[in-house]
Amino acid sequence: MNTQDTTSVSNGAEKSMLPEYAVTFDDVSFTYASGEPDAVKNLTLRVKRGEFLSVLGHNGSGKSTLARLICGLLAADKGNVRVWGYNPADRQEVDEVRRHAGIVFQNPDNQMVASIVEDDVAFGPENLGVEREEIGRRIEWALRTVGMEKYRTSTPTRLSGGQKQRIAIAGVLAIKPDVIILDESTAMLDPRGRKEVVDVVKKLNKEEGLTVVLITHFMEEALLADRAVVMNRGELVAEGTPEQIFEMGDVLETFNLSLPEIGQIRKELMVSGIEIAPCLQPEVLAKELADFASSKGIKFNCPPYIPQRTSFKGQNEWDIDIRNLTFTYSKKSPFATHALNGVNLKIDEGEFFGIIGHTGSGKSTLVQHMNALIKLPQAEKKYKKPKVKKGEQPPVLPYLRVGRYDLSDKKCPWKQLRCDVGMVFQYPEYQLFAETVFDDVAFGLKNFRPDMPQEEVKLAVRESLEAVGLNYDDVAEKSPFDLSGGQKRRVAIAGVIVTKPKILILDEPAAGLDPLGKKEIMSLLHRLHGDWCRTVIIVSHDMDEVAENCTRACVVSEGKIFACDRPSELFRRGDELRALGLDVPLTAKICKCLADEGMEISCDLTAKGLCEAIVRSFGGDFNA
């Protein structure tokens, strides 16, 4: 908070000078130049000073537009916006708005400005005229707050996506704003990082009166807010406490949202006749189940049964074999960063495989080797076999084979490899470049199959866009950069699957998508996996996503494989995973709470498997 307004307000007179509302919208509408329907329509909203507000809504509902209107990055076409009493659309007042309000974007690259981390964090305070000594203290505090103090002199371009996000958050915290807007700002963080950042924001909200506007798809984060609002097609359609919003149940689905997973589990159990009061915490759910069993006189008995998920059984033609894989960014420079340190991994053809790990663990670097976006040293054109002195052992070189491709061979057909091994990046903006969505999706076909007739290209593009849930007629001629973050991700996936690769690798495929959008994307991947894609590999920070979808998963930590197993076995090691900055899925937490109530559950840690195990353990007769 800026020094003038936020040094502890010492008397009632000063307090009375502060505005009652930090942010106000009065009948605000905004339409982008593309002429589409209003991104924000007739919006009236009040955010009290010191309030923690959660904003929910489907991709394209207007949430990010709302955030940009607050900070003066956009100006309303109609109505009035006020931030701390100032008008962000007024050029003479916008600087004051930005003293009071800071925004953290979904993609941290959108707000990185310096080549050194500490300079990036200092950028905001310097522009506000904060004294040098105070800037130094703020840099230290902000970096410590987000757990990035040891990267103070690093270069941001060599950090992982999650690490960049922490730096972006630190840069806004260093301004010490009165209002902070987090636009899906924790989507790329590992579970520990997400919790740490949200805990810090919550602490600043409670202890220093920071006003928080949290735009999120994480229902657990939304529960921390004092109030939640739901946006749909640019309009405010619901508001209340988070608990009241989530009690709307099926109504949320009409807004392309969904109940938190624990609410969905309760709903499934209720259908089976198990009566449970509304609850949003694993401990409460376990207690409700224990009380239900007691009230019905049910003796708990769980047979030792864990259903095994089936996967496509291939001929091992497309196995992935990785041995002794090491990699260092900016080798032999002051900015050298060791990303991989002897990775050994085997992924069989037919698997739906998950890769999890803390921010900066090396996950993205690992998968970028699989289609030679990063080549092995001996595959580089200028590579020469090192001379070995007499009596010395030759260096152990990394080995990587993907199907029939030997990626250690300079003569490997790289173009064909990348046709057969498709990659969707962590940030979809990185692989969108064409003037229209059609041209972007069609690029792979034109590159890998230049002789394909135009009519077939058009049909393939239409099928790919509709497969990812986009209407061809609505988006084909649009610029991909005019789409929402979630829509960009879908276009990026369409641009890869249009060539029907044998192996599909996706780095955080569902990050930034609304709940139903996540389900649609994962359903799509399972459908592709069943139809023609031999192997699907997903990198994810979402433990529930891995538990629900993967046949097997590995944990990457400090550039090595820490563990590799079925999710049902992997997530039994909860304490070890938490020590690595990870977490366990909600279903594993519920199983732990049930065990504390004396009810041991054996299941595959999917929501369906958990519900089946509970019903089976109770005997299935609840109405006597």
C-alpha positions as CSV (number, residue, x, y, z in Angstrom):
1,M,0.0,0.0,0.0
2,N,1.4,3.3,-0.9
3,T,3.1,5.0,2.0
4,Q,0.9,8.1,2.1
5,D,-2.4,6.2,2.5
6,T,-1.4,2.9,4.2
7,T,1.0,3.6,6.9
8,S,-1.1,2.6,9.8
9,V,-4.0,5.0,9.8
10,S,-3.8,6.6,13.2
11,N,-7.1,8.3,13.8
12,G,-10.7,8.3,12.9
13,A,-10.5,11.4,10.8
14,E,-7.9,9.8,8.5
15,K,-10.0,6.6,8.3
16,S,-13.1,8.6,7.3
17,M,-11.2,10.1,4.3
18,L,-10.8,6.6,2.8
19,P,-13.5,5.6,0.3
20,E,-16.2,3.1,1.4
21,Y,-15.8,1.2,-1.9
22,A,-12.5,0.3,-3.4
23,V,-14.0,-0.4,-6.8
24,T,-17.4,0.5,-8.3
25,F,-19.0,-0.3,-11.7
26,D,-22.1,1.6,-12.6
27,D,-24.0,0.2,-15.6
28,V,-20.8,-0.5,-17.4
29,S,-20.6,-2.0,-20.9
30,F,-17.6,-2.7,-23.1
31,T,-17.3,-4.1,-26.6
32,Y,-14.0,-5.1,-28.4
33,A,-13.2,-3.6,-31.8
34,S,-14.1,-7.0,-33.4
35,G,-17.7,-6.0,-33.0
36,E,-18.7,-9.2,-31.0
37,P,-21.4,-9.1,-28.4
38,D,-20.6,-7.0,-25.3
39,A,-17.6,-8.5,-23.3
40,V,-19.1,-6.6,-20.3
41,K,-22.8,-5.7,-20.4
42,N,-24.7,-3.3,-18.1
43,L,-22.5,-4.3,-15.2
44,T,-23.1,-2.8,-11.8
45,L,-20.8,-4.0,-9.0
46,R,-19.5,-2.7,-5.6
47,V,-16.3,-4.0,-4.0
48,K,-16.0,-2.7,-0.5
49,R,-12.6,-1.5,0.8
50,G,-10.9,-4.4,2.4
51,E,-13.2,-7.0,0.8
52,F,-12.0,-10.3,-0.6
53,L,-14.1,-10.8,-3.7
54,S,-13.9,-13.9,-6.0
55,V,-15.0,-13.6,-9.6
56,L,-16.2,-16.9,-11.3
57,G,-17.3,-17.5,-14.8
58,H,-16.7,-19.5,-17.9
59,N,-13.9,-18.7,-20.4
60,G,-15.0,-15.6,-22.3
61,S,-17.5,-14.6,-19.7
62,G,-15.9,-11.1,-19.3
63,K,-13.8,-11.7,-16.2
64,S,-10.5,-10.5,-17.6
65,T,-12.2,-7.6,-19.3
66,L,-13.5,-6.6,-15.9
67,A,-10.0,-6.7,-14.5
68,R,-8.6,-4.6,-17.3
69,L,-11.3,-2.0,-16.9
70,I,-10.4,-1.6,-13.2
71,C,-6.7,-0.9,-14.1
72,G,-7.4,1.5,-17.0
73,L,-6.0,-0.9,-19.6
74,L,-9.5,-0.6,-21.2
75,A,-12.0,2.2,-21.1
76,A,-15.7,1.6,-20.7
77,D,-17.9,2.3,-23.7
78,K,-20.8,3.1,-21.4
79,G,-21.1,3.7,-17.6
80,N,-18.6,4.6,-15.0
81,V,-15.8,2.8,-13.3
82,R,-14.1,4.2,-10.1
83,V,-11.1,2.8,-8.3
84,W,-10.4,4.4,-4.9
85,G,-12.6,7.3,-6.2
86,Y,-10.5,7.8,-9.4
87,N,-11.6,7.3,-12.9
88,P,-9.3,4.8,-14.8
89,A,-10.5,6.1,-18.1
90,D,-9.3,9.6,-17.4
91,R,-5.7,10.1,-18.5
92,Q,-5.2,12.6,-15.7
93,E,-6.3,10.1,-13.1
94,V,-5.1,6.8,-14.4
95,D,-1.7,7.2,-12.7
96,E,-3.5,7.5,-9.4
97,V,-5.5,4.4,-10.2
98,R,-2.4,2.4,-10.8
99,R,-0.9,3.6,-7.5
100,H,-3.8,2.0,-5.8
101,A,-4.5,-1.0,-8.0
102,G,-2.2,-3.7,-9.3
103,I,-3.0,-6.6,-11.6
104,V,-1.3,-9.9,-12.0
105,F,-2.0,-11.5,-15.4
106,Q,-2.6,-15.1,-16.2
107,N,0.5,-15.2,-18.4
108,P,3.5,-13.7,-16.6
109,D,5.3,-12.9,-19.8
110,N,2.8,-10.1,-20.4
111,Q,4.3,-8.1,-17.5
112,M,8.0,-9.0,-17.5
113,V,10.0,-5.9,-18.4
114,A,13.6,-6.4,-17.2
115,S,16.4,-8.9,-17.8
116,I,17.2,-9.5,-14.1
117,V,14.6,-10.6,-11.5
118,E,15.3,-7.9,-8.9
119,D,15.0,-5.2,-11.6
120,D,11.7,-6.5,-12.7
121,V,10.3,-6.5,-9.2
122,A,11.7,-2.9,-8.7
123,F,10.1,-1.6,-11.8
124,G,6.7,-0.7,-10.2
125,P,8.1,1.0,-7.1
126,E,10.6,3.0,-9.2
127,N,7.9,4.4,-11.4
128,L,6.0,5.4,-8.3
129,G,9.0,7.4,-7.0
130,V,9.6,5.2,-4.0
131,E,13.0,5.9,-2.3
132,R,15.9,3.5,-3.2
133,E,16.3,2.1,0.3
134,E,12.6,1.3,0.6
135,I,12.7,-0.3,-2.9
136,G,15.4,-2.6,-1.7
137,R,13.3,-3.6,1.3
138,R,10.3,-4.2,-0.8
139,I,12.2,-6.4,-3.3
140,E,13.5,-8.5,-0.5
141,W,10.1,-8.8,1.1
142,A,8.2,-9.5,-2.1
143,L,10.6,-12.2,-3.3
144,R,10.6,-13.8,0.1
145,T,6.8,-13.7,0.2
146,V,6.6,-15.8,-3.0
147,G,9.5,-18.0,-2.2
148,M,11.8,-16.7,-4.9
149,E,14.5,-14.9,-3.0
150,K,17.3,-17.1,-4.2
151,Y,16.5,-16.1,-7.8
152,R,17.0,-12.4,-7.2
153,T,19.9,-12.1,-9.6
154,S,18.6,-14.6,-12.2
155,T,17.3,-13.8,-15.6
156,P,13.5,-14.3,-16.0
157,T,13.8,-15.9,-19.5
158,R,15.5,-18.9,-17.9
159,L,12.8,-19.5,-15.3
160,S,9.9,-21.9,-15.6
161,G,6.4,-20.7,-16.2
162,G,5.5,-21.2,-12.6
163,Q,8.6,-19.4,-11.4
164,K,7.9,-16.4,-13.7
165,Q,4.4,-16.3,-12.3
166,R,5.8,-15.9,-8.8
167,I,8.0,-13.1,-10.0
168,A,5.1,-11.3,-11.6
169,I,3.1,-11.6,-8.3
170,A,6.2,-10.2,-6.4
171,G,6.4,-7.3,-8.8
172,V,2.8,-6.3,-8.0
173,L,3.2,-6.9,-4.2
174,A,6.3,-4.6,-4.3
175,I,4.0,-1.7,-5.3
176,K,2.0,-2.3,-2.1
177,P,-1.3,-1.5,-3.8
178,D,-4.6,-1.0,-2.0
179,V,-6.3,-3.3,-4.5
180,I,-4.8,-6.4,-6.1
181,I,-6.5,-8.2,-9.0
182,L,-5.3,-11.7,-9.6
183,D,-6.4,-12.8,-13.1
184,E,-6.0,-16.6,-12.9
185,S,-2.6,-15.8,-11.5
186,T,-2.0,-19.1,-9.7
187,A,-3.0,-21.4,-12.6
188,M,0.6,-22.3,-13.5
189,L,1.8,-22.7,-9.9
190,D,2.4,-26.0,-8.1
191,P,0.1,-26.8,-5.2
192,R,2.5,-25.4,-2.6
193,G,3.2,-22.3,-4.6
194,R,-0.5,-21.7,-5.1
195,K,-1.3,-22.1,-1.4
196,E,1.6,-19.8,-0.4
197,V,0.6,-17.0,-2.7
198,V,-3.1,-17.2,-1.7
199,D,-2.1,-17.4,1.9
200,V,0.0,-14.3,1.6
201,V,-2.8,-12.4,-0.2
202,K,-5.3,-13.6,2.4
203,K,-3.0,-12.4,5.2
204,L,-2.6,-9.0,3.6
205,N,-6.3,-8.8,3.2
206,K,-7.0,-9.6,6.9
207,E,-4.2,-7.8,8.5
208,E,-3.6,-4.8,6.3
209,G,-6.9,-4.3,4.7
210,L,-5.8,-5.2,1.2
211,T,-8.8,-5.3,-1.2
212,V,-8.6,-8.5,-3.3
213,V,-10.3,-9.3,-6.6
214,L,-9.5,-12.9,-7.3
215,I,-10.5,-14.3,-10.7
216,T,-10.1,-18.0,-10.5
217,H,-11.3,-21.4,-11.7
218,F,-10.0,-23.1,-8.5
219,M,-13.1,-23.6,-6.4
220,E,-11.0,-24.1,-3.3
221,E,-9.5,-20.6,-3.8
222,A,-13.0,-19.2,-4.2
223,L,-14.0,-20.5,-0.8
224,L,-11.5,-18.2,0.8
225,A,-13.4,-15.1,-0.3
226,D,-15.9,-13.0,1.7
227,R,-18.1,-12.9,-1.4
228,A,-18.3,-14.4,-4.8
229,V,-19.9,-13.2,-8.1
230,V,-20.6,-15.2,-11.2
231,M,-20.3,-13.7,-14.7
232,N,-21.9,-15.1,-17.8
233,R,-21.7,-13.6,-21.3
234,G,-20.6,-10.3,-19.8
235,E,-23.4,-10.0,-17.3
236,L,-23.4,-10.5,-13.5
237,V,-25.8,-13.4,-13.0
238,A,-25.3,-14.4,-9.3
239,E,-23.6,-13.2,-6.1
240,G,-23.4,-14.2,-2.5
241,T,-21.1,-16.0,-0.2
242,P,-19.0,-18.8,-1.9
243,E,-21.1,-21.4,0.0
244,Q,-24.4,-19.8,-1.3
245,I,-23.0,-19.8,-4.9
246,F,-22.0,-23.5,-4.7
247,E,-25.4,-24.5,-3.3
248,M,-26.8,-23.4,-6.7
249,G,-25.8,-26.9,-7.9
250,D,-27.1,-27.7,-11.4
251,V,-27.8,-24.0,-12.1
252,L,-24.0,-23.4,-12.2
253,E,-23.8,-25.8,-15.2
254,T,-26.0,-23.4,-17.2
255,F,-23.2,-20.9,-16.8
256,N,-20.6,-23.5,-17.9
257,L,-19.4,-23.9,-14.4
258,S,-19.6,-26.8,-12.0
259,L,-19.8,-27.7,-8.4
260,P,-16.5,-28.2,-6.6
261,E,-15.4,-31.8,-6.8
262,I,-16.4,-32.5,-3.2
263,G,-19.9,-31.2,-4.1
264,Q,-20.0,-33.6,-7.0
265,I,-19.0,-36.5,-4.8
266,R,-21.7,-35.6,-2.3
267,K,-24.2,-35.5,-5.1
268,E,-23.2,-39.0,-6.3
269,L,-23.5,-40.4,-2.8
270,M,-26.9,-38.8,-2.3
271,V,-28.1,-40.5,-5.5
272,S,-27.0,-43.8,-3.9
273,G,-29.2,-43.0,-0.9
274,I,-26.4,-41.7,1.5
275,E,-27.8,-38.6,3.1
276,I,-25.2,-35.9,3.7
277,A,-25.6,-32.3,4.5
278,P,-24.0,-29.7,2.2
279,C,-20.2,-29.7,2.8
280,L,-17.1,-28.3,1.1
281,Q,-14.3,-29.8,3.3
282,P,-13.0,-33.4,3.3
283,E,-13.1,-33.5,7.1
284,V,-16.7,-32.4,7.2
285,L,-17.6,-35.0,4.5
286,A,-15.9,-37.8,6.5
287,K,-17.7,-36.8,9.7
288,E,-21.1,-36.7,7.8
289,L,-20.4,-40.2,6.5
290,A,-19.5,-41.5,9.9
291,D,-22.7,-39.9,11.4
292,F,-24.8,-41.4,8.6
293,A,-23.4,-44.9,9.3
294,S,-24.0,-44.5,13.0
295,S,-27.6,-43.3,12.5
296,K,-28.4,-46.2,10.2
297,G,-26.6,-48.8,12.4
298,I,-24.4,-49.6,9.4
299,K,-21.3,-51.6,10.1
300,F,-18.5,-50.4,7.9
301,N,-16.8,-53.1,5.8
302,C,-14.5,-52.2,2.9
303,P,-13.4,-55.2,0.7
304,P,-9.8,-54.8,-0.5
305,Y,-10.7,-53.9,-4.1
306,I,-9.0,-51.4,-6.4
307,P,-10.3,-51.5,-10.0
308,Q,-7.5,-51.1,-12.6
309,R,-7.9,-48.7,-15.5
310,T,-7.4,-50.2,-18.9
311,S,-5.4,-48.6,-21.6
312,F,-4.8,-49.1,-25.3
313,K,-2.5,-52.2,-25.7
314,G,0.0,-51.4,-28.4
315,Q,2.7,-53.4,-30.0
316,N,5.5,-51.4,-28.3
317,E,6.2,-49.6,-31.6
318,W,5.8,-46.2,-29.9
319,D,7.5,-46.7,-26.6
320,I,9.5,-43.9,-25.2
321,D,12.9,-44.8,-23.7
322,I,14.9,-42.1,-21.9
323,R,18.3,-42.8,-20.2
324,N,20.7,-40.6,-18.4
325,L,19.1,-37.4,-19.8
326,T,20.8,-34.2,-18.5
327,F,20.4,-30.6,-19.6
328,T,21.7,-27.2,-18.5
329,Y,20.3,-23.9,-19.7
330,S,23.0,-21.2,-20.6
331,K,25.8,-23.7,-20.0
332,K,29.2,-22.1,-19.3
333,S,27.6,-18.8,-18.5
334,P,26.9,-17.0,-15.2
335,F,23.2,-17.8,-15.7
336,A,23.7,-21.6,-16.0
337,T,20.7,-23.4,-14.7
338,H,20.6,-27.2,-14.3
339,A,17.2,-28.4,-15.4
340,L,17.7,-32.2,-15.8
341,N,20.1,-34.3,-13.9
342,G,20.2,-37.9,-15.1
343,V,16.5,-38.7,-16.0
344,N,15.7,-42.4,-16.6
345,L,12.1,-43.0,-17.7
346,K,10.2,-45.6,-19.8
347,I,6.7,-44.8,-21.2
348,D,5.0,-47.6,-22.9
349,E,2.9,-47.3,-26.0
350,G,-0.8,-47.0,-25.1
351,E,-0.4,-45.2,-21.7
352,F,-2.2,-42.1,-20.6
353,F,0.8,-40.8,-18.7
354,G,1.1,-38.0,-16.2
355,I,4.2,-35.9,-15.3
356,I,4.0,-33.9,-12.1
357,G,6.5,-31.9,-10.1
358,H,7.1,-28.7,-8.3
359,T,7.6,-25.4,-10.2
360,G,11.1,-25.5,-11.8
361,S,11.5,-29.2,-11.4
362,G,12.3,-29.8,-15.1
363,K,9.0,-31.1,-16.4
364,S,8.7,-28.8,-19.4
365,T,12.4,-29.3,-20.3
366,L,11.9,-33.1,-20.1
367,V,8.9,-33.2,-22.5
368,Q,10.6,-30.7,-24.9
369,H,13.3,-33.3,-25.5
370,M,10.6,-35.8,-26.6
371,N,10.1,-34.2,-30.0
372,A,13.5,-32.6,-30.2
373,L,12.5,-29.0,-29.5
374,I,15.6,-29.4,-27.3
375,K,18.1,-31.8,-29.0
376,L,20.5,-34.2,-27.4
377,P,24.1,-32.9,-27.6
378,Q,25.2,-35.6,-30.0
379,A,22.3,-34.8,-32.3
380,E,23.5,-31.2,-32.8
381,K,25.1,-30.5,-36.2
382,K,28.3,-29.1,-34.7
383,Y,28.7,-32.0,-32.2
384,K,32.1,-33.7,-32.2
385,K,32.9,-36.8,-30.2
386,P,35.1,-35.6,-27.3
387,K,38.6,-37.0,-27.1
388,V,39.2,-39.3,-24.2
389,K,42.6,-39.3,-22.5
390,K,44.3,-42.5,-21.9
391,G,43.0,-44.3,-18.8
392,E,39.9,-42.2,-18.6
393,Q,36.4,-43.5,-19.2
394,P,34.4,-41.9,-22.1
395,P,31.5,-39.7,-20.9
396,V,28.1,-41.4,-20.6
397,L,25.9,-39.8,-23.2
398,P,22.1,-39.4,-22.9
399,Y,19.9,-41.8,-24.9
400,L,16.4,-41.1,-26.1
401,R,14.3,-43.1,-28.4
402,V,10.7,-42.3,-29.3
403,G,9.1,-45.1,-31.3
404,R,11.2,-45.7,-34.4
405,Y,13.1,-42.4,-34.0
406,D,16.6,-42.4,-32.4
407,L,16.9,-38.8,-31.2
408,S,20.6,-39.2,-30.5
409,D,21.2,-39.6,-34.3
410,K,22.1,-36.4,-36.3
411,K,20.3,-38.0,-39.3
412,C,17.0,-38.4,-37.4
413,P,14.1,-37.2,-39.7
414,W,13.2,-34.3,-37.4
415,K,10.3,-33.0,-39.5
416,Q,8.6,-36.4,-39.6
417,L,9.3,-36.8,-35.8
418,R,7.4,-33.6,-35.0
419,C,4.5,-34.7,-37.2
420,D,4.3,-38.0,-35.2
421,V,4.9,-36.4,-31.8
422,G,2.7,-33.4,-31.3
423,M,3.4,-30.8,-28.6
424,V,1.0,-28.3,-27.0
425,F,2.9,-25.7,-25.0
426,Q,2.3,-24.4,-21.5
427,Y,1.2,-21.1,-22.8
428,P,-0.9,-21.3,-26.0
429,E,0.2,-17.8,-27.1
430,Y,3.6,-19.3,-27.8
431,Q,2.3,-21.3,-30.8
432,L,-0.3,-19.0,-32.2
433,F,1.0,-16.7,-34.9
434,A,-1.3,-16.6,-38.0
435,E,-3.8,-13.9,-38.9
436,T,-6.8,-16.2,-38.6
437,V,-7.7,-19.2,-36.5
438,F,-8.1,-21.2,-39.7
439,D,-4.6,-20.5,-40.9
440,D,-3.1,-21.3,-37.5
441,V,-4.8,-24.7,-37.3
442,A,-4.1,-25.5,-40.9
443,F,-0.4,-24.6,-40.6
444,G,0.6,-28.1,-39.5
445,L,-1.2,-29.8,-42.4
446,K,0.4,-27.4,-45.0
447,N,3.8,-27.9,-43.4
448,F,3.7,-31.7,-43.1
449,R,1.3,-32.6,-45.9
450,P,1.8,-29.9,-48.6
451,D,0.0,-31.9,-51.3
452,M,-3.2,-32.2,-49.3
453,P,-6.2,-30.7,-51.3
454,Q,-7.6,-27.5,-50.0
455,E,-11.1,-29.0,-49.4
456,E,-9.6,-31.8,-47.3
457,V,-7.6,-29.2,-45.3
458,K,-10.8,-27.2,-44.7
459,L,-12.6,-30.3,-43.5
460,A,-9.7,-31.4,-41.2
461,V,-9.6,-27.9,-39.7
462,R,-13.3,-27.9,-39.1
463,E,-13.2,-31.3,-37.4
464,S,-10.3,-30.3,-35.2
465,L,-11.9,-27.0,-34.0
466,E,-15.2,-28.7,-33.3
467,A,-13.4,-31.6,-31.5
468,V,-12.0,-29.0,-29.0
469,G,-15.4,-27.4,-28.5
470,L,-15.1,-24.4,-30.8
471,N,-17.7,-23.5,-33.5
472,Y,-15.9,-23.4,-36.8
473,D,-18.2,-20.7,-38.3
474,D,-17.8,-18.5,-35.3
475,V,-14.0,-18.6,-34.9
476,A,-12.3,-19.7,-38.2
477,E,-11.9,-16.1,-39.6
478,K,-11.1,-14.5,-36.3
479,S,-7.6,-13.5,-35.2
480,P,-6.5,-16.1,-32.6
481,F,-5.2,-13.2,-30.4
482,D,-8.8,-11.8,-30.1
483,L,-9.8,-15.0,-28.2
484,S,-9.9,-15.6,-24.5
485,G,-7.1,-17.5,-22.8
486,G,-9.2,-20.7,-22.7
487,Q,-10.2,-20.4,-26.4
488,K,-6.5,-19.9,-27.3
489,R,-5.7,-23.1,-25.6
490,R,-8.3,-24.9,-27.5
491,V,-7.0,-23.5,-30.8
492,A,-3.5,-24.5,-29.9
493,I,-4.7,-28.1,-29.2
494,A,-6.6,-28.1,-32.5
495,G,-3.5,-27.0,-34.4
496,V,-1.6,-30.1,-33.1
497,I,-4.3,-32.8,-33.3
498,V,-5.2,-31.8,-36.9
499,T,-2.2,-33.9,-38.1
500,K,-3.2,-36.9,-35.9
501,P,0.1,-37.5,-34.2
502,K,0.9,-40.9,-32.8
503,I,2.0,-39.4,-29.5
504,L,0.4,-36.3,-28.0
505,I,2.2,-34.3,-25.3
506,L,0.4,-31.5,-23.5
507,D,2.1,-29.1,-21.0
508,E,-0.7,-28.0,-18.5
509,P,-3.5,-28.7,-21.1
510,A,-6.3,-27.6,-18.8
511,A,-4.7,-24.7,-16.9
512,G,-6.8,-21.5,-17.3
513,L,-9.9,-23.4,-18.4
514,D,-13.2,-23.2,-16.6
515,P,-14.3,-26.5,-14.8
516,L,-16.5,-27.8,-17.6
517,G,-13.9,-26.7,-20.1
518,K,-11.3,-28.9,-18.3
519,K,-13.7,-31.9,-18.4
520,E,-14.3,-31.3,-22.1
521,I,-10.6,-31.2,-22.8
522,M,-9.8,-34.3,-20.8
523,S,-12.8,-36.1,-22.4
524,L,-11.4,-35.1,-25.8
525,L,-8.0,-36.5,-25.0
526,H,-9.5,-39.8,-23.9
527,R,-11.5,-39.9,-27.1
528,L,-8.4,-39.2,-29.2
529,H,-6.5,-41.8,-27.2
530,G,-9.1,-44.4,-27.9
531,D,-9.5,-43.5,-31.6
532,W,-6.1,-43.0,-33.1
533,C,-3.5,-41.4,-30.7
534,R,-1.3,-44.2,-29.4
535,T,0.0,-42.4,-26.3
536,V,-1.1,-39.2,-24.4
537,I,1.3,-37.5,-22.0
538,I,0.2,-34.6,-19.8
539,V,2.2,-32.3,-17.6
540,S,0.1,-31.1,-14.8
541,H,0.0,-29.3,-11.4
542,D,-3.5,-30.6,-10.8
543,M,-3.3,-33.8,-8.7
544,D,-7.0,-34.5,-9.2
545,E,-6.6,-34.3,-13.0
546,V,-3.8,-36.9,-12.8
547,A,-5.7,-39.2,-10.4
548,E,-8.8,-39.1,-12.6
549,N,-7.2,-39.6,-16.0
550,C,-3.8,-41.2,-15.9
551,T,-2.9,-44.9,-16.0
552,R,0.5,-44.1,-14.6
553,A,2.4,-41.0,-13.5
554,C,5.9,-39.9,-12.6
555,V,7.1,-37.3,-10.1
556,V,10.0,-35.0,-11.2
557,S,12.0,-33.3,-8.5
558,E,15.2,-31.3,-8.9
559,G,15.7,-32.7,-12.4
560,K,15.3,-36.4,-11.5
561,I,12.6,-38.9,-11.5
562,F,11.6,-39.2,-7.8
563,A,8.9,-41.9,-8.3
564,C,6.8,-43.5,-11.0
565,D,3.7,-45.6,-10.4
566,R,-0.1,-45.9,-10.8
567,P,-1.8,-42.8,-9.2
568,S,-3.5,-45.0,-6.6
569,E,0.0,-46.0,-5.3
570,L,1.8,-42.7,-6.0
571,F,-0.7,-40.6,-4.0
572,R,-0.4,-42.9,-0.9
573,R,2.9,-41.1,-0.4
574,G,1.3,-37.9,0.6
575,D,3.9,-36.7,3.1
576,E,6.7,-37.2,0.7
577,L,4.8,-35.4,-2.1
578,R,4.0,-32.5,0.1
579,A,7.7,-32.2,1.1
580,L,8.4,-31.8,-2.7
581,G,5.9,-28.9,-3.0
582,L,3.1,-31.1,-4.3
583,D,-0.2,-32.3,-2.9
584,V,-2.5,-35.2,-3.1
585,P,-5.9,-35.3,-4.9
586,L,-9.1,-34.5,-3.1
587,T,-10.1,-38.1,-3.1
588,A,-6.9,-39.1,-1.3
589,K,-7.6,-36.4,1.3
590,I,-11.2,-37.8,1.8
591,C,-9.8,-41.3,2.2
592,K,-7.3,-40.0,4.9
593,C,-10.2,-38.3,6.7
594,L,-12.3,-41.4,6.5
595,A,-9.5,-43.4,8.0
596,D,-9.3,-41.0,10.9
597,E,-13.0,-41.7,11.4
598,G,-12.2,-45.5,11.5
599,M,-13.3,-46.2,7.9
600,E,-10.5,-47.5,5.7
601,I,-11.3,-47.1,2.0
602,S,-9.5,-48.9,-1.0
603,C,-10.1,-47.2,-4.3
604,D,-8.3,-46.0,-7.4
605,L,-8.7,-42.3,-6.2
606,T,-11.0,-41.3,-9.0
607,A,-14.2,-39.6,-7.8
608,K,-16.3,-42.5,-9.3
609,G,-14.1,-45.1,-7.7
610,L,-14.3,-43.4,-4.3
611,C,-18.1,-43.2,-4.4
612,E,-18.3,-46.9,-5.5
613,A,-16.0,-47.9,-2.6
614,I,-18.0,-46.0,0.0
615,V,-21.3,-47.4,-1.3
616,R,-19.8,-50.9,-1.3
617,S,-18.4,-50.5,2.2
618,F,-21.8,-49.4,3.5
619,G,-23.5,-52.5,2.0
620,G,-25.7,-50.4,-0.4
621,D,-28.9,-50.6,1.7
622,F,-29.5,-47.2,3.3
623,N,-33.3,-46.9,3.4
624,A,-34.1,-49.6,6.0
